[in-house]
Amino acid sequence: MTPPLVSILTPFHNTADYLPACIESVLAQTYSQWEYVLVDNSSTDESGDIARAYAARDPRLRVLRTPSHLSQMANYNFALRAMSERAVYSKIVQADDWISPPCVELMVGVAERHPRVGIVSSYHLMGREVLGDGLLGGQEVFPGRDVSRAQLLEGRFFLGSNTSVLYRASIVRARDPFYDVEALHADTEVGYQILQSWDFGFVHQVLTFLRVEDDSISGRVRDFNPNLLDKLIVLRKYGPAVLSPTEFATTWAEVSGRYWRYLGKRALRRRPAAFWDYHSRGLATIGERLSTTRLVRYGAAAVIDMLLHPKETLADLRRLTAP
């Protein structure tokens, strides 16, 4: 039987320095039944020329260009709409990331063995750190509800990034747009939404590699503590569906308190406007706002805490004054 077609998609904008490595990683896949759609989001560097040069040598590659520059998630939605009608699975590989040769083959294998699996992920390397651990080794499929609970209650995170996962194409087609362009971390939220109805597949190997340099997508907000804000948002939106009222109340108090203590400490030093804009936009997605009263209260509490714990004060001050 012919293996199912996988639509691999790379939306890009001005990533000439990294795009060749990304494309080469797709070309090196051990899985044979794939198409590769590269979407040029109105780049002004050599990215488009690089993509077109590869496409001229391999008919499995298609290069599209957006009619105008789109936001990141709007560009990802544009790319997903371009996948083949015959595609059974869909996989985004971000332009500044890359995947290992058996990545698609192993992910498709899990999904094919388990028709109720809607998302497949794996261990992923971010910089030099391997992430995604915490699931039972030797088991490749897990109820979506259990995965959501583990992420919310235990601080685990198995979804990784857009590059880390493979989606069943029927799920992608049933959602248009696939990503909510207003969401701060749209890929994470899509994951939680899909896991409400589908199982989760996992390959216990490092299959994807995420770049974390300062000019990468994740690197640009790394100093804004995006993971803590993300945890607050997904807990508010999806916690009530998978946690008991007591679990939710307890976890919300802990996460919310930790988040505002963090902002209170950040308020003790001058932070760039982009930092506060990032958190303001994130809080707005769950109906909250940056509160000056809260910032003052938690900032004062942070100062008192440091004064009451002199042995930790020096370390705290160093963190607060770090660039």
C-alpha positions as CSV (number, residue, x, y, z in Angstrom):
1,M,0.0,0.0,0.0
2,T,1.1,3.6,-0.7
3,P,2.1,5.3,2.5
4,P,-0.1,8.3,3.4
5,L,0.9,11.7,2.0
6,V,2.4,14.2,4.5
7,S,2.3,17.9,3.8
8,I,5.3,19.6,5.2
9,L,5.1,23.4,5.4
10,T,7.7,26.0,6.1
11,P,6.4,29.6,6.4
12,F,9.3,32.0,6.4
13,H,10.3,35.7,6.4
14,N,13.8,36.9,6.1
15,T,15.5,33.7,7.3
16,A,18.2,33.4,4.6
17,D,20.8,32.4,7.2
18,Y,18.9,29.4,8.4
19,L,16.5,28.3,5.7
20,P,19.0,26.0,3.8
21,A,19.5,23.9,6.9
22,C,15.8,23.7,7.4
23,I,15.1,22.6,3.8
24,E,18.0,20.1,3.8
25,S,16.6,18.4,6.9
26,V,13.3,17.9,5.1
27,L,15.0,16.6,2.0
28,A,16.9,14.1,4.2
29,Q,13.7,12.4,5.5
30,T,13.6,8.6,5.4
31,Y,9.9,8.8,4.8
32,S,9.2,9.1,1.0
33,Q,5.5,10.2,0.6
34,W,5.6,14.0,1.3
35,E,5.2,17.3,-0.4
36,Y,7.0,20.4,0.8
37,V,5.3,23.8,0.6
38,L,7.5,26.8,1.4
39,V,5.6,30.1,1.9
40,D,7.5,33.3,1.5
41,N,6.0,35.9,3.7
42,S,7.1,38.8,1.5
43,S,10.8,38.5,2.4
44,T,13.2,41.3,1.5
45,D,16.3,39.2,1.9
46,E,17.5,36.2,-0.2
47,S,15.1,33.7,1.4
48,G,12.8,33.6,-1.5
49,D,15.6,33.0,-4.0
50,I,17.0,30.2,-1.8
51,A,13.6,28.4,-1.7
52,R,13.0,28.8,-5.4
53,A,16.5,27.4,-6.1
54,Y,15.7,24.2,-4.1
55,A,12.2,23.9,-5.8
56,A,13.8,24.1,-9.2
57,R,15.7,20.9,-8.4
58,D,13.0,18.9,-6.8
59,P,9.4,18.8,-8.0
60,R,8.1,17.8,-4.6
61,L,8.8,21.4,-3.4
62,R,6.4,24.3,-4.1
63,V,7.1,27.9,-3.3
64,L,4.3,30.4,-2.6
65,R,4.5,34.1,-1.7
66,T,2.0,35.9,0.3
67,P,0.3,38.9,-1.4
68,S,1.4,41.1,1.5
69,H,3.3,40.7,4.7
70,L,1.3,38.8,7.3
71,S,1.6,38.3,11.0
72,Q,3.4,35.1,12.0
73,M,0.2,33.1,12.8
74,A,-1.7,34.5,9.8
75,N,1.2,33.3,7.7
76,Y,1.1,29.9,9.3
77,N,-2.7,29.7,8.5
78,F,-1.9,30.8,4.9
79,A,0.6,27.9,4.6
80,L,-1.8,25.3,6.1
81,R,-4.5,26.2,3.5
82,A,-2.0,25.4,0.8
83,M,-1.5,21.8,1.7
84,S,-2.6,19.1,-0.7
85,E,-6.1,17.8,-0.6
86,R,-4.6,14.4,-0.5
87,A,-2.5,15.0,2.6
88,V,-3.3,12.7,5.5
89,Y,-0.9,14.5,7.9
90,S,0.4,18.0,8.2
91,K,3.7,19.1,9.7
92,I,5.1,22.6,10.1
93,V,8.9,22.9,10.2
94,Q,9.7,26.5,11.2
95,A,12.4,28.2,9.1
96,D,14.9,28.5,11.8
97,D,14.5,24.9,13.1
98,W,15.3,21.5,11.6
99,I,14.2,17.9,12.0
100,S,16.1,14.6,12.1
101,P,15.9,12.1,9.1
102,P,13.5,9.6,10.7
103,C,11.2,12.3,12.2
104,V,8.3,12.1,9.8
105,E,8.5,8.3,9.4
106,L,8.4,7.7,13.1
107,M,5.6,10.2,13.8
108,V,3.4,8.9,11.0
109,G,4.0,5.4,12.3
110,V,2.5,6.3,15.6
111,A,-0.5,8.0,14.1
112,E,-1.2,5.1,11.6
113,R,-1.1,2.6,14.5
114,H,-3.6,4.7,16.5
115,P,-6.4,6.3,14.5
116,R,-7.6,8.2,17.6
117,V,-4.3,10.1,17.8
118,G,-4.7,13.7,16.6
119,I,-1.2,15.0,17.5
120,V,2.2,13.3,17.6
121,S,5.2,14.8,19.4
122,S,8.6,13.7,20.5
123,Y,11.5,14.8,22.6
124,H,12.9,18.0,21.2
125,L,16.3,19.7,21.6
126,M,16.1,23.4,22.4
127,G,19.6,24.8,22.3
128,R,21.5,22.1,24.3
129,E,18.5,21.1,26.5
130,V,16.4,18.0,25.7
131,L,12.7,18.8,26.6
132,G,9.5,16.8,26.5
133,D,10.2,14.2,29.2
134,G,7.7,12.9,31.7
135,L,5.6,10.4,29.8
136,L,5.8,6.6,30.4
137,G,8.6,5.2,28.4
138,G,7.6,2.4,25.9
139,Q,4.1,3.8,25.6
140,E,3.3,5.7,22.5
141,V,-0.3,6.8,22.9
142,F,-2.0,8.7,25.8
143,P,-5.5,10.0,26.4
144,G,-5.6,13.7,25.6
145,R,-7.2,14.6,28.9
146,D,-4.4,12.9,30.8
147,V,-1.7,14.8,28.9
148,S,-3.5,18.1,29.5
149,R,-3.7,17.3,33.2
150,A,0.0,16.4,33.5
151,Q,0.9,19.7,31.8
152,L,-1.3,21.8,34.0
153,L,-0.7,20.0,37.3
154,E,2.9,18.8,37.0
155,G,4.5,21.5,35.0
156,R,5.3,19.2,32.1
157,F,5.2,20.3,28.5
158,F,5.0,17.7,25.7
159,L,3.7,19.8,22.8
160,G,7.0,21.7,22.2
161,S,6.7,24.1,19.3
162,N,5.1,24.1,15.9
163,T,8.2,22.2,14.6
164,S,7.8,19.6,17.4
165,V,4.4,18.2,16.3
166,L,2.6,16.4,13.5
167,Y,-1.2,16.9,13.1
168,R,-3.8,14.7,11.5
169,A,-4.8,16.8,8.4
170,S,-8.5,16.3,8.9
171,I,-8.2,18.2,12.1
172,V,-6.4,21.0,10.4
173,R,-9.1,21.2,7.6
174,A,-11.9,21.2,10.2
175,R,-10.5,24.4,11.7
176,D,-10.2,27.5,9.6
177,P,-8.3,29.4,10.6
178,F,-6.3,26.7,12.3
179,Y,-4.5,29.1,14.6
180,D,-6.1,31.9,16.5
181,V,-4.2,35.0,15.4
182,E,-5.1,36.8,18.5
183,A,-3.7,34.2,20.9
184,L,-0.3,34.9,22.3
185,H,0.8,31.3,22.0
186,A,-1.5,30.0,19.4
187,D,0.2,26.6,18.9
188,T,0.0,25.7,22.6
189,E,-3.7,26.6,22.7
190,V,-4.4,24.6,19.5
191,G,-2.8,21.6,21.3
192,Y,-5.1,21.9,24.3
193,Q,-8.1,22.3,22.1
194,I,-7.3,19.2,20.1
195,L,-6.5,17.1,23.2
196,Q,-10.1,17.7,24.4
197,S,-11.3,15.2,21.7
198,W,-8.2,13.3,20.5
199,D,-5.4,11.1,21.9
200,F,-1.8,12.1,22.0
201,G,1.0,10.2,20.3
202,F,4.6,10.4,21.4
203,V,7.9,9.1,20.0
204,H,10.6,8.6,22.7
205,Q,13.4,10.0,20.6
206,V,14.8,13.5,19.9
207,L,13.4,14.2,16.5
208,T,13.2,18.0,16.3
209,F,15.7,20.8,16.9
210,L,14.7,24.3,17.9
211,R,17.0,27.2,17.6
212,V,17.1,29.7,20.5
213,E,19.5,32.4,19.3
214,D,18.4,36.0,20.0
215,D,17.0,36.5,16.5
216,S,15.0,33.3,16.5
217,I,11.2,33.4,17.0
218,S,11.4,32.1,20.5
219,G,14.6,34.0,21.3
220,R,13.0,37.4,20.8
221,V,10.7,36.9,23.9
222,R,12.9,34.6,25.9
223,D,13.7,37.3,28.5
224,F,9.9,38.0,29.0
225,N,9.3,34.7,30.8
226,P,6.8,33.4,28.1
227,N,6.4,30.0,29.8
228,L,5.0,31.5,33.0
229,L,2.5,33.7,31.1
230,D,1.6,30.8,28.9
231,K,0.9,28.6,31.9
232,L,-1.4,31.2,33.3
233,I,-3.3,31.6,30.1
234,V,-3.8,27.9,29.4
235,L,-4.7,27.2,33.0
236,R,-7.5,29.8,32.9
237,K,-8.8,28.7,29.5
238,Y,-8.5,24.9,29.7
239,G,-8.0,24.0,33.3
240,P,-11.7,23.9,34.2
241,A,-12.3,21.3,31.5
242,V,-9.8,18.7,32.9
243,L,-9.3,19.6,36.5
244,S,-11.7,19.3,39.5
245,P,-12.9,22.6,41.0
246,T,-10.5,22.0,43.9
247,E,-7.6,21.2,41.7
248,F,-8.2,24.2,39.6
249,A,-8.6,26.6,42.5
250,T,-5.4,25.4,44.2
251,T,-3.4,25.5,41.0
252,W,-4.7,28.8,39.9
253,A,-3.8,30.4,43.3
254,E,-0.3,29.0,43.0
255,V,0.4,29.9,39.3
256,S,-1.3,33.3,39.6
257,G,0.6,34.2,42.7
258,R,3.9,33.1,41.1
259,Y,3.1,35.2,38.0
260,W,2.3,38.4,39.8
261,R,5.3,38.0,42.1
262,Y,7.5,37.7,39.0
263,L,5.9,40.9,37.6
264,G,6.3,42.7,40.9
265,K,10.0,42.0,40.9
266,R,10.3,43.1,37.3
267,A,8.6,46.4,38.2
268,L,11.5,47.1,40.6
269,R,13.7,47.8,37.7
270,R,13.3,49.5,34.4
271,R,11.9,47.1,31.8
272,P,11.5,47.8,28.1
273,A,8.0,48.8,26.8
274,A,8.0,45.6,24.7
275,F,8.1,43.5,28.0
276,W,5.0,45.2,29.4
277,D,3.2,45.2,26.0
278,Y,3.8,41.4,25.7
279,H,2.3,40.7,29.1
280,S,-0.5,43.1,28.6
281,R,-1.5,41.4,25.4
282,G,-1.3,38.0,27.0
283,L,-3.4,39.0,30.0
284,A,-6.0,40.5,27.7
285,T,-6.7,37.1,26.2
286,I,-8.1,35.9,29.5
287,G,-9.9,39.1,30.4
288,E,-7.3,40.4,32.8
289,R,-5.1,43.5,32.6
290,L,-1.8,44.8,34.1
291,S,-2.8,46.3,37.4
292,T,-0.6,49.1,38.9
293,T,-2.0,48.3,42.3
294,R,-1.1,44.7,42.0
295,L,2.4,45.5,40.7
296,V,3.0,47.9,43.6
297,R,1.7,45.3,46.1
298,Y,3.8,42.4,44.8
299,G,6.8,44.6,44.3
300,A,6.7,45.7,47.9
301,A,6.2,42.1,49.0
302,A,9.3,41.2,47.0
303,V,11.4,43.9,48.7
304,I,10.2,42.8,52.2
305,D,10.9,39.1,51.3
306,M,14.5,40.0,50.3
307,L,15.0,42.0,53.5
308,L,13.7,39.1,55.7
309,H,16.1,36.7,53.9
310,P,19.4,38.4,53.8
311,K,21.3,35.3,52.6
312,E,19.2,35.3,49.4
313,T,19.2,39.1,48.9
314,L,22.4,39.3,47.0
315,A,21.4,36.6,44.5
316,D,18.0,38.3,44.0
317,L,19.6,41.6,43.4
318,R,21.9,40.1,40.8
319,R,19.0,38.6,39.0
320,L,17.1,41.9,39.1
321,T,20.0,43.8,37.7
322,A,21.0,41.3,35.0
323,P,20.8,42.6,31.5
